[in-house]
Structures are given as structure tokens and as C-alpha cells.
């Protein structure tokens, strides 16, 4: 009886260990795929950040150009106003 009980316990332990190993292997595979997806998302985010930075640089230059043009127009209007004063 003791030998049968020992065999049953050993088989139960082996079965439990097999189930745990299978579970952890599947979790490891799932985590690896999640990290792979995360790496891809980080790379896409970096590319988008670069594109946004370039766009902001372009917009900033356009705003500066518009500001310079507006200052020239204001100066021209002021000069014209001074000429038209009696």
C-alpha cells in the first residue's frame, strides 16, 4: 500500500509539474509577443514624435515669416500715416 501511495504521489507531482511548466511556457510566449508589440509601438511613437517635431519647426518658421511680414506692413502703414498727416 505504501508503494502504491508513493507512486500515486510521484505521478501527481509529475503531472502538476508538467501542467505548471506548460502554463509558464505559454505565459512566457505571451509576454514575449507583448514585448514585441510594445517595441513596435515604441518605434512608431518615436517616428511620429520626429515627424511632429519637424512639423512644429516648419510651422514656427512660417509664423516667424508671417510676423516679419506683418511688422513690415505695420511699418509701411505708419510711414504712410506720417506722410498723410497735415
Secondary structure as UniProt FT lines:
FT   HELIX           2..84
//
